[in-house]
Amino acid sequence: MTSRLPVLALASLTVPAALCLAAELNDNRPVTFSKDIILIFQEKCQNCHRKDSMAPMSLVSYEETRPWAKAIRERVASRQMPPWHIDKTVGIQHFVNDRSLSDDQIRTIVRWVDLGAPQGDPKDAPPAKTWPDDKGWQLASQFGQPDLILKSEDYTMPAHGQDVWFKPYTVIPITEPRWVRAVEMRPATPAGRRITHHTLAYLQQEEPNPRQDGVGVNVGSGMLMEWAVNKNYDIYREGTGKLLVPGAHIWWEEHLHAVGEPITDHMELAVYLYPKGQEPKYRTYLTFFTATPVVNGQTMLDIQPNSLEQTQGYFVLKAPARLESYQPHMHLRGKAMAMEAILPDGSTRMLSYVNNFNFNWMTAYIYADDAAPVLPKGTVIHVTAWHDNTVNNKNNPDPNQWVGFGDRTVDEMAHAWVNVTYISDDDYKEWSAKRK
């Protein structure tokens, strides 16, 4: 198991050879922006690439897109865009939020650029896609307006200076226990997104019963959500949720960095509740699976200059569980991360492998209902991480520096955030019998 993983990861350090995809096309059909490309962009790109959104250019009209044709070809062919860094050759491949391009879509875009990026007949283009106002909440179309909107205190980040970790408290205004079915978080303004690296929303409350999960696993309240670029919300699977009790509050941890001008902003957290009296069967916990050894409470991460380093960590499931999502988290030198399940019978199953980690995109890969792994009690979750502290890593600020564990962007860390739902032995047996 461990002997093949480094080979797998190191092989993935090379840039994909997808730039040769155009040669694989044997048909001579024309490809135009109006008839072919705009449909792909509406489905997979315009969520970010439109006016006043987070991307640096709009890909809504032909006139906006044409100047970027060669850059689009390169980023798409090398699978850098859209940001989806799961290795498609191993592990689970069915995700609710899959934004990746199919091989055929990539070939179509490459061919379009190689043909000179023609517009075609504008009459062939579909109507422009209508997007919600960015000032609204993305989940409102599914759940209606949030039941609660929690806001942290304002903070002004100076134009220049070291990274800041701002940690205010916000009371959750409830008078009775309530169950959460979804959460959504964001900086309050577009300017705030520029200074916010990520934000953790820890849920702190006195548990009325530490065994509320129903299966005898005392894991505490934990975290409600993490916000990072490309991670905006969590939706809990049907029959699961997170519990809030009176007196609860959010302890924010906002990692902010200077961008050359002073910016004042705060974080906002939208909470969508189950109707009163409706209680999901199980609680979901956002769980920290480390990929580094921890000795006497200290994380052991020591990356030598000009080196590729591998670290790994292990976590034993105390009850049967379903893993709902997978989100690797590293910093500038992060290169790849694998999550495996070592089953009680000794067999190993690759769950998910990000072979091209990108610090700028903290993507949470949300498993589809029919693909979410359900694992027996005693399963060991094995997380392996690779860091690239060499000149080959274009994000590396200085390959000649030793790098250790730390919260700053120039430091390193390695862990996976995974939403875990513990289930009963009976439910696991029923699930297992159906799927053998």
C-alpha positions in Angstrom: 0.0 0.0 0.0 2.5 2.6 1.2 5.1 1.6 -1.4 3.0 2.4 -4.4 1.5 5.7 -3.2 4.8 7.7 -3.6 5.2 6.4 -7.1 1.7 7.4 -7.9 2.1 10.9 -6.5 5.5 11.6 -7.9 4.4 10.5 -11.4 1.6 13.0 -11.1 4.0 15.9 -10.7 4.4 16.2 -14.4 2.1 18.4 -16.5 -0.6 16.3 -18.3 0.0 15.7 -22.0 -3.4 16.9 -22.8 -2.0 19.6 -25.1 -1.8 16.9 -27.7 -5.6 16.3 -27.6 -6.3 18.1 -30.8 -4.4 15.4 -32.7 -6.8 12.8 -31.4 -9.7 14.4 -33.2 -10.4 12.5 -36.5 -13.5 14.4 -37.6 -13.6 17.5 -39.7 -16.7 19.1 -38.2 -16.5 22.8 -37.6 -16.5 24.0 -34.0 -17.7 27.6 -33.2 -18.2 29.6 -30.2 -21.9 30.2 -30.8 -22.8 26.6 -31.4 -20.4 24.6 -29.2 -18.2 26.6 -26.8 -20.7 28.8 -25.2 -22.7 25.8 -24.0 -19.7 24.4 -22.2 -18.9 27.8 -20.7 -22.4 28.2 -19.4 -22.3 24.8 -17.7 -18.8 24.8 -16.3 -17.2 28.3 -16.4 -19.5 31.2 -16.1 -20.3 30.6 -12.5 -17.0 32.4 -11.9 -16.2 33.9 -15.2 -18.8 36.7 -15.5 -18.9 40.4 -14.8 -18.4 41.3 -11.1 -17.7 37.7 -10.1 -14.4 36.3 -8.7 -12.6 35.4 -12.0 -10.4 38.0 -13.6 -12.2 37.9 -17.0 -15.7 37.2 -18.3 -16.4 34.4 -20.7 -20.0 35.3 -21.3 -19.8 36.8 -24.8 -17.6 36.1 -27.8 -16.1 39.5 -27.7 -15.1 39.0 -24.0 -13.8 35.5 -24.7 -11.8 35.8 -27.9 -8.7 37.7 -26.5 -8.2 34.8 -24.0 -8.5 31.9 -26.5 -4.9 30.7 -26.4 -4.7 31.0 -22.6 -8.0 29.1 -22.3 -6.6 26.3 -24.5 -3.5 25.9 -22.3 -5.4 26.0 -18.9 -8.1 23.7 -20.1 -5.8 21.2 -21.9 -3.6 20.9 -18.8 -6.7 20.5 -16.6 -5.9 23.6 -14.5 -9.3 25.0 -15.3 -12.0 24.5 -14.2 -10.4 23.9 -10.8 -11.0 20.2 -10.2 -7.9 18.4 -9.0 -9.1 14.8 -8.3 -7.2 12.1 -10.2 -9.8 10.6 -12.5 -8.1 7.3 -12.8 -8.4 6.1 -9.2 -10.9 6.3 -6.3 -14.5 7.5 -6.2 -15.5 9.6 -9.3 -19.1 10.5 -8.7 -19.6 13.9 -7.0 -22.5 16.2 -6.4 -20.5 19.3 -7.3 -18.3 18.0 -10.2 -17.3 21.0 -12.2 -14.7 19.2 -14.3 -14.7 19.1 -18.1 -15.1 15.7 -19.9 -12.5 14.6 -22.3 -14.8 15.4 -25.2 -15.4 18.9 -23.9 -11.6 19.5 -23.6 -11.1 18.2 -27.1 -13.8 20.5 -28.4 -12.3 23.6 -26.8 -8.8 22.7 -28.0 -10.1 22.1 -31.5 -12.0 25.5 -31.5 -8.8 27.4 -30.6 -6.7 25.5 -33.1 -9.2 26.4 -35.8 -8.7 30.1 -35.1 -11.5 30.5 -32.4 -14.3 31.3 -34.8 -17.5 32.9 -33.6 -19.8 31.2 -36.0 -23.4 32.4 -36.5 -24.5 34.4 -33.4 -28.0 33.1 -34.1 -26.8 29.6 -33.1 -26.0 30.8 -29.5 -28.4 29.9 -26.7 -29.9 32.7 -24.6 -27.6 34.2 -22.0 -27.7 32.3 -18.7 -29.3 34.1 -15.8 -27.2 34.2 -12.7 -28.3 35.1 -9.2 -27.2 38.3 -7.7 -23.9 37.7 -5.9 -25.3 39.7 -3.0 -27.9 36.9 -2.4 -27.3 33.5 -0.9 -26.5 30.6 -3.3 -28.6 28.1 -1.4 -31.7 30.4 -1.3 -33.0 28.8 -4.5 -33.0 25.4 -2.8 -34.0 26.2 0.8 -35.4 29.7 0.7 -33.9 32.5 2.7 -31.6 31.6 5.6 -33.2 31.1 9.0 -30.2 32.7 10.7 -27.5 35.0 9.4 -24.6 35.2 11.8 -22.0 38.0 11.4 -18.5 38.4 12.9 -17.2 41.7 14.0 -15.6 44.1 11.5 -11.8 43.9 11.1 -9.6 46.3 9.2 -6.6 44.7 7.5 -3.8 47.2 7.0 -2.4 47.6 3.5 0.9 46.0 4.5 1.9 43.6 7.3 2.1 40.1 8.5 -0.8 37.7 8.3 -3.5 38.1 10.9 -5.8 35.6 12.7 -8.9 37.4 13.9 -10.9 35.4 16.4 -14.2 37.0 17.5 -17.3 35.4 19.1 -20.9 35.5 17.9 -23.9 34.3 19.8 -26.3 32.0 18.0 -29.8 33.5 18.8 -31.9 30.3 19.5 -34.0 29.5 22.5 -34.5 25.7 21.8 -32.5 22.9 20.2 -32.5 23.2 16.4 -31.1 21.0 13.6 -29.1 22.4 10.7 -29.5 21.0 7.2 -27.2 23.4 5.4 -24.8 26.3 6.0 -23.3 28.9 3.7 -20.4 31.3 4.4 -18.8 34.2 2.7 -16.9 37.5 3.3 -19.4 40.3 3.4 -18.0 42.2 0.4 -16.0 41.4 -2.8 -13.1 43.4 -1.3 -13.2 41.2 1.8 -12.6 38.1 -0.4 -9.2 39.6 -1.4 -7.9 39.6 2.1 -9.5 36.4 3.4 -7.4 33.3 3.0 -9.9 31.1 4.9 -12.2 31.2 7.9 -13.2 28.5 10.3 -16.5 28.7 12.1 -16.1 26.6 15.3 -19.3 25.6 17.0 -19.0 26.0 20.8 -21.8 24.8 23.0 -22.6 22.8 26.1 -23.8 19.4 24.8 -27.0 18.2 26.5 -25.9 14.7 25.7 -22.4 14.0 24.3 -23.8 10.8 22.7 -26.4 12.6 20.6 -25.0 11.0 17.5 -27.1 7.9 18.4 -24.2 5.4 18.0 -22.2 6.1 21.2 -19.4 8.1 19.7 -18.5 11.2 21.7 -17.0 13.6 19.2 -18.2 16.9 20.6 -19.6 19.8 18.7 -16.6 20.5 16.5 -16.8 22.8 13.6 -19.8 24.2 11.7 -18.0 25.1 8.5 -14.8 26.2 6.9 -14.8 28.9 4.1 -12.1 29.1 1.5 -11.8 30.1 -2.1 -14.1 27.7 -4.1 -15.7 26.4 -0.9 -18.9 28.3 -0.1 -21.4 25.9 1.5 -22.2 22.5 3.0 -25.4 20.7 2.4 -26.0 17.7 4.8 -27.4 14.5 3.3 -31.0 13.6 3.9 -31.5 12.3 7.4 -28.4 14.0 8.7 -27.6 17.4 10.2 -25.8 19.4 12.9 -27.3 20.2 16.2 -27.5 23.7 17.8 -28.5 24.2 21.4 -29.4 27.4 23.3 -26.3 29.2 24.5 -24.2 28.1 21.5 -21.9 30.6 19.8 -19.5 30.7 16.9 -15.8 31.2 17.5 -14.5 32.6 14.2 -10.9 32.1 13.1 -10.3 34.4 10.2 -7.0 34.1 8.4 -6.4 37.5 6.7 -3.5 38.8 4.6 -2.5 42.2 3.3 -3.1 43.1 -0.3 -1.6 46.6 -0.6 -4.6 48.6 0.5 -6.6 48.8 3.8 -9.8 46.8 3.7 -12.5 46.5 6.4 -14.9 43.6 6.3 -16.5 40.8 8.3 -17.7 37.2 7.7 -21.3 36.1 7.3 -22.7 32.7 7.9 -26.1 31.7 6.7 -27.8 28.8 8.6 -30.7 26.8 7.0 -32.6 24.9 9.7 -34.9 21.8 9.5 -38.5 22.7 10.3 -39.3 22.7 14.1 -39.9 19.2 15.3 -38.1 17.5 12.4 -35.0 15.8 13.6 -32.6 14.0 11.4 -31.6 10.5 12.4 -27.8 11.2 12.5 -25.4 14.0 13.2 -22.7 15.0 10.7 -19.3 16.1 12.0 -16.7 18.1 10.1 -13.7 16.0 11.0 -10.0 16.8 10.9 -7.9 13.9 9.5 -4.3 14.8 9.8 -1.7 13.7 7.3 1.2 14.3 9.6 2.4 12.5 12.8 1.5 14.2 16.1 3.8 13.5 19.1 2.9 14.8 22.5 0.5 17.2 21.0 3.0 18.6 18.5 2.6 18.3 14.8 5.7 16.8 13.2 6.3 18.4 9.8 9.8 19.1 8.7 10.4 19.8 5.0 14.0 20.0 3.8 15.1 22.5 1.2 14.9 21.4 -2.4 13.1 18.2 -1.6 9.9 16.3 -2.1 8.5 15.1 1.2 5.8 12.6 2.1 3.9 12.5 5.4 1.0 10.4 6.6 -1.5 10.0 9.4 -4.1 7.5 10.6 -7.6 7.8 12.2 -9.6 4.8 13.5 -13.4 4.9 13.0 -15.0 4.1 16.4 -18.3 3.2 14.7 -19.6 2.5 11.2 -19.6 5.7 9.3 -20.4 7.3 5.9 -17.9 9.9 4.6 -19.8 12.7 3.0 -17.0 14.8 1.4 -13.2 15.2 1.0 -11.3 18.4 1.2 -7.4 18.4 1.2 -5.8 21.4 2.9 -2.2 22.4 2.5 -0.3 25.6 1.7 2.0 26.8 -1.1 4.2 23.7 -1.2 1.3 21.2 -1.1 1.4 18.9 -4.2 -0.9 15.9 -3.6 -3.0 14.1 -1.0 -4.6 10.7 -0.9 -7.2 9.3 1.4 -7.5 5.5 1.7 -9.6 3.2 3.9 -7.8 0.3 5.5 -10.7 -2.1 6.2 -10.8 -4.5 9.3 -10.0 -7.4 7.0 -6.7 -5.8 6.0 -7.7 -4.8 2.5 -7.2 -1.3 1.3 -9.5 0.9 -0.7 -8.5 4.2 -2.4 -11.2 6.7 -1.7 -10.0 9.9 -3.2 -6.6 11.2 -4.6 -5.9 14.8 -5.4 -2.9 14.6 -7.6 -2.5 18.2 -8.6 -3.3 20.2 -5.4 -3.6 24.0 -5.9 -3.4 26.3 -2.9 -5.6 28.8 -4.6 -8.6 26.4 -4.8 -9.7 24.7 -1.5 -12.2 22.5 -3.1 -14.5 20.2 -1.1 -15.3 17.2 -3.2 -18.9 16.2 -2.1 -19.7 12.5 -2.8 -22.9 11.7 -4.6 -25.5 9.6 -2.7 -24.6 6.4 -4.5 -20.9 6.9 -4.2 -20.3 8.1 -0.6 -18.2 5.4 1.1 -19.8 3.6 4.0 -17.2 2.0 6.2 -17.4 -0.5 9.1 -16.3 0.1 12.7 -12.5 -0.3 13.0 -11.7 1.1 9.6 -8.5 3.1 9.5 -8.6 6.3 7.5 -5.1 6.7 6.1 -4.2 10.2 4.7 -0.9 10.7 2.8 0.4 14.1 1.8 3.2 15.2 -0.5 4.9 18.6 -0.4 7.1 19.9 -3.3 9.8 22.3 -1.9 11.7 22.5 -5.1 12.1 25.0 -8.0 9.7 23.0 -10.0 6.9 24.2 -7.8 5.9 27.6 -9.3 4.1 28.6 -6.1 7.1 28.0 -3.9 8.3 31.3 -2.4 11.8 29.9 -1.6 13.0 26.3 -2.2 16.1 26.9 -0.2 14.2 27.3 3.0 13.5 24.6 5.6 9.7 24.6 6.1 7.8 23.5 9.3 4.3 23.3 10.5 2.5 26.6 11.0 -0.6 28.7 10.3 1.1 31.3 8.1 0.8 30.9 4.3 4.6 30.5 4.1 4.5 27.7 6.7 3.0 24.3 5.9 0.3 21.9 7.1 -1.4 18.8 5.7 -4.8 17.5 6.6 -8.2 16.6 5.1 -11.5 18.1 6.2 -14.1 15.3 5.9 -17.8 15.4 6.9 -18.4 12.2 8.8 -21.8 10.7 9.7 -21.6 7.9 12.2 -24.4 5.3 11.7 -25.6 2.3 13.7 -24.4 -1.3 13.4 -27.9 -2.3 12.1 -27.9 0.4 9.4 -24.4 -0.6 8.3 -25.5 -4.3 8.1 -28.5 -3.3 6.1 -26.4 -1.2 3.7 -23.8 -3.9 3.4 -26.4 -6.6 2.6 -27.9 -4.5 -0.2 -24.5 -3.9 -1.8 -22.5 -6.9 -0.9 
